[in-house]
Amino acid sequence: MWKNVPLFPEQASTLASEVDALYLTFLGISIFFGLLVAGLVIFFAIRYRRRAEDEIGRPEKAGIWLEITWSVIPLAILLGMFAWGAKVYIGAFRPPSDAVEYFVTAKQWMWKFQHPQGNREINELHVPVGQAIRLTMTSEDVIHSFFVPAFRVKADVLPGRYTTLWFEATKIGTYHLFCAEYCGVEHSKMGGSITVMEPADYEMWLAGRDTGPSVVASGQKLFRVKACSTCHRPDSATLAPILHGLFGEEVELEDGSTQIVDENYLRESIMNPIAKLVRGYKPLMPTYQGQITEEEVLQLIGYIKSLASDATENQGPESDSSSPASTPDEG
């Protein structure tokens, strides 16, 4: 599979040109100063070599402005490199507000994807060109790393927590996907592809496949099946926090600290409810560790996030399905 990957993959995302410009500039600066220092070392070694056995060197005193110059110029260059690198880094890890969320679950030795519409794929992902895609990723076993050379994006995929990555493809085509972290004996086979399509072709592709329930619908069903609505009801906050509008907000914990309700907090509250108890609630919620899969946890979280949108629009779901499952519950 690697034999088909060029040394310099084509630029196929909005981020690719920025990463390449940054990399090549830093490489050029490093080569320039590396050669300059090496050249000066060789020049001075020859120019001021010892010419006689009894020759004694004389101490030289450099001018203060020379000292300042060769300190200030490199400092300015390094600060400029830092600022540019920070700008690209922040842009690479802050998806646009209109990014569409897809879910990724890594497992020895495959990538499992779920589209927001419910479509599922293994080791390949179809996306529309020109649309920002946000991937929420987790692992079922060991550490993996999601790497698409043509998009210049890479992020570790970790068991027990969520990481995110985003890209916006700019060219139609099929691009290599690799696991860039050694994950076991079949690591070299853990690859796949991302196919970028015209929006109309993507919609036709979706329509032509068996579409299961959406992430939100699956989470809503699981929320009812696991009896989460027993405590997480929109009309009562006696037993557990009301989940409508909770995602993205800050909650106060039992120990007096505060916590932003994000994907990782929701997952921890589902798997280990007593880890971070919300102030005012007792540790009544049972753990769902071992009872639901990582994909089901993602579905529950997707449903909870939809409740935040519903709350914003004042369109909360029915009471039996409006509260997602085990989340910042009692914790």
C-alpha positions in Angstrom: 0.0 0.0 0.0 2.8 2.4 0.8 4.4 2.0 -2.6 1.6 4.1 -4.1 2.1 7.1 -1.8 4.3 9.8 -3.3 7.0 11.5 -1.3 5.1 14.8 -1.5 1.3 14.0 -1.7 -0.9 16.4 -3.6 -2.6 19.1 -1.7 -6.3 18.1 -1.4 -7.6 20.2 1.6 -7.8 23.8 2.7 -5.2 23.1 5.3 -2.6 21.4 3.0 -1.2 24.5 1.4 -0.7 26.2 4.8 1.1 23.2 6.3 3.3 22.9 3.3 4.2 26.6 3.3 5.0 26.4 7.0 7.1 23.2 6.6 9.1 24.3 3.6 9.8 27.7 5.1 11.0 26.2 8.3 13.1 23.7 6.4 14.6 26.4 4.3 15.5 28.5 7.4 17.0 25.4 9.1 19.1 24.5 6.0 20.3 28.1 5.5 21.5 28.6 9.1 22.8 25.0 9.3 25.0 25.6 6.3 26.0 29.1 7.5 27.1 27.8 10.9 28.9 24.8 9.3 30.6 27.1 6.8 31.8 29.5 9.4 33.1 26.7 11.6 35.2 25.4 8.6 36.3 28.9 7.6 37.4 29.9 11.1 39.1 26.6 11.7 41.2 27.2 8.6 41.6 31.0 8.9 42.7 30.9 12.5 44.5 27.6 12.6 47.7 27.3 14.7 50.7 27.9 12.4 53.6 27.2 14.8 54.2 25.0 17.7 55.0 27.9 20.0 52.2 30.1 18.8 49.8 31.4 21.5 46.4 32.7 20.8 45.2 36.2 21.7 41.8 36.8 23.2 39.5 38.8 21.0 36.8 41.1 22.2 33.7 41.4 20.0 31.8 44.6 19.8 28.6 45.0 21.8 26.5 45.7 18.7 27.7 42.5 17.1 26.6 40.6 20.1 23.2 42.3 20.1 22.8 41.7 16.4 23.4 38.0 16.4 21.1 37.6 19.4 18.2 39.8 18.3 17.9 38.6 14.7 17.6 34.9 15.5 15.2 35.7 18.3 13.0 37.7 15.9 13.1 34.9 13.4 12.2 32.2 16.0 9.3 34.3 17.4 8.0 34.8 13.9 8.2 31.0 13.3 6.4 30.4 16.6 3.6 32.8 15.8 3.1 31.4 12.3 3.2 27.8 13.6 0.7 28.6 16.4 -1.7 30.2 13.9 -1.6 27.1 11.6 -2.0 24.8 14.7 -5.0 26.7 16.1 -6.6 26.6 12.7 -6.0 22.9 12.3 -7.7 22.0 15.6 -10.6 24.5 15.5 -13.3 23.3 13.1 -15.6 25.8 11.5 -19.0 26.3 13.1 -20.7 24.8 10.0 -18.6 21.6 10.1 -20.7 18.4 9.8 -19.9 15.8 12.4 -18.9 12.2 11.5 -18.0 9.6 14.1 -15.0 7.3 13.9 -14.2 4.2 16.0 -10.8 2.6 15.6 -10.3 -1.1 16.3 -7.6 -3.6 15.6 -7.3 -3.4 12.7 -10.0 -1.3 11.0 -11.6 2.1 10.9 -15.4 2.3 11.5 -17.2 5.4 10.3 -20.8 6.6 10.8 -22.3 9.4 8.8 -24.7 11.8 10.6 -27.4 10.4 8.3 -26.8 6.9 9.7 -24.7 5.3 6.9 -21.9 3.2 8.1 -18.6 2.3 6.4 -15.5 0.3 7.3 -12.0 1.4 6.1 -13.4 3.9 3.7 -15.3 7.2 4.0 -17.2 9.2 1.4 -17.5 12.9 1.9 -18.6 15.9 -0.3 -16.1 18.3 -1.6 -16.1 21.8 -0.2 -17.8 20.8 3.1 -16.0 21.1 6.4 -16.0 17.6 8.1 -15.4 17.2 11.9 -14.4 13.8 13.0 -15.1 12.7 16.6 -12.9 9.7 17.2 -12.3 7.1 19.8 -10.6 3.6 20.1 -12.0 0.3 21.3 -8.6 -1.1 22.2 -5.2 0.5 21.8 -3.8 3.9 20.6 -4.2 4.5 16.9 -3.5 7.5 14.8 -5.7 8.9 12.0 -3.5 10.2 9.2 -4.5 11.4 5.7 -1.3 12.7 3.9 -3.1 14.5 1.1 -5.1 16.5 3.7 -2.1 17.1 5.9 -4.1 16.0 9.0 -3.2 13.6 11.7 -4.5 13.0 15.2 -4.1 10.2 17.8 -7.2 8.1 18.5 -7.3 7.0 22.1 -9.2 4.4 24.2 -11.3 5.9 26.9 -11.6 9.5 25.5 -12.4 11.5 22.4 -10.2 13.4 20.1 -11.3 15.5 17.1 -9.9 16.3 13.7 -11.4 18.3 10.8 -10.7 18.9 7.2 -12.3 20.4 4.1 -11.5 18.5 0.9 -10.8 20.7 -2.1 -10.3 18.1 -4.9 -12.4 15.2 -6.2 -10.6 11.8 -5.8 -9.7 9.0 -3.5 -7.0 9.5 -0.9 -5.0 7.2 1.4 -5.9 6.8 5.0 -3.3 5.3 7.4 -2.9 4.4 11.0 0.3 6.3 12.0 0.7 4.7 15.4 2.0 1.1 15.9 -1.1 -0.7 17.1 -0.2 -4.4 16.9 1.0 -7.2 14.6 -1.5 -6.2 11.8 -0.7 -2.5 12.1 0.6 -2.2 8.5 -2.7 -3.5 7.2 -4.8 -0.9 9.1 -5.4 1.5 6.2 -8.3 2.7 4.2 -9.4 5.6 1.9 -11.4 8.8 1.8 -13.4 9.4 -1.3 -14.2 13.0 -2.1 -17.3 13.5 -4.3 -19.3 16.3 -5.8 -22.2 17.2 -3.4 -24.8 15.9 -5.8 -22.9 12.7 -6.3 -22.5 12.3 -2.6 -26.3 12.7 -2.1 -26.9 10.0 -4.7 -24.4 7.8 -3.1 -26.2 8.2 0.3 -29.6 7.5 -1.3 -28.3 4.4 -3.0 -27.2 2.7 0.2 -29.0 1.1 3.1 -29.3 3.9 5.6 -29.9 2.9 9.2 -31.1 5.3 11.8 -29.2 8.5 12.2 -26.8 9.0 15.1 -29.3 11.1 16.9 -32.2 8.7 16.3 -30.0 5.7 17.5 -29.0 7.6 20.6 -32.6 8.6 21.3 -33.7 4.9 21.1 -30.8 3.8 23.3 -31.7 6.5 25.7 -35.1 5.0 26.1 -34.0 1.4 26.1 -31.5 2.0 28.9 -34.2 3.9 30.9 -32.2 7.1 31.0 -35.4 9.1 30.7 -36.4 7.8 34.1 -34.2 10.4 35.8 -33.2 12.7 33.0 -36.6 14.3 32.3 -37.0 17.8 31.0 -39.8 18.5 33.5 -37.8 17.5 36.6 -34.3 18.0 38.0 -34.8 16.2 41.2 -32.7 13.1 40.5 -30.4 14.2 37.7 -29.5 17.3 35.7 -31.8 18.4 32.9 -29.9 17.6 29.7 -31.6 20.1 27.4 -29.2 22.8 26.5 -26.5 21.3 28.8 -23.9 20.5 26.2 -21.2 23.1 26.0 -22.3 24.7 29.3 -20.3 24.9 32.5 -21.5 22.9 35.5 -20.4 23.1 39.2 -19.1 19.8 40.7 -19.4 18.5 44.2 -15.9 19.5 45.1 -16.5 23.1 44.1 -14.7 23.0 40.8 -16.4 23.6 37.4 -16.4 21.5 34.3 -17.4 22.2 30.7 -19.9 19.6 29.4 -18.1 18.3 26.3 -17.8 14.9 24.7 -15.2 13.6 27.1 -17.1 14.7 30.1 -20.3 13.0 28.8 -18.4 9.8 28.2 -16.9 9.8 31.6 -20.3 10.4 33.2 -21.8 7.5 31.3 -19.0 5.0 32.1 -18.1 6.3 35.6 -20.9 8.5 36.9 -19.4 9.1 40.3 -16.1 10.4 38.9 -17.3 14.0 38.7 -20.6 14.5 40.6 -22.6 17.6 39.8 -23.3 19.6 42.9 -26.7 18.9 44.4 -27.1 15.4 43.1 -26.5 12.1 44.8 -24.5 9.2 43.2 -27.6 7.3 42.1 -26.7 6.6 38.4 -25.4 3.2 37.6 -22.3 2.7 35.4 -22.7 1.6 31.8 -19.2 0.3 31.6 -19.3 -3.0 29.7 -23.0 -2.6 28.9 -22.7 -0.5 25.8 -20.1 -0.2 23.1 -18.1 2.8 22.1 -20.3 3.3 19.1 -23.4 3.4 21.3 -21.7 5.9 23.6 -21.1 8.1 20.6 -24.7 7.8 19.6 -25.9 8.8 23.1 -23.6 11.8 23.0 -24.8 12.7 19.6 -28.4 12.7 21.0 -27.4 14.7 24.0 -25.8 17.3 21.8 -29.0 17.5 19.7 -30.9 18.4 22.9 -28.6 21.4 23.2 -29.8 22.6 19.8 -33.4 21.8 20.7 -33.2 23.8 23.8 -31.7 26.8 21.9 -34.7 26.6 19.5 -37.2 25.9 22.3 -38.2 22.7 20.6 -37.4 20.0 23.2 -38.4 16.4 22.3 -41.1 14.5 24.0 -40.5 13.8 27.7 -39.9 10.1 27.3 -37.1 10.7 24.8 -35.9 14.1 25.6 -33.3 13.3 28.1 -30.3 11.4 26.9 -28.7 8.8 28.8 -26.2 8.6 31.4 -24.4 11.8 31.2 -23.5 14.5 33.4 -26.1 12.9 35.4 -25.3 12.8 38.9 -21.9 13.4 37.7 
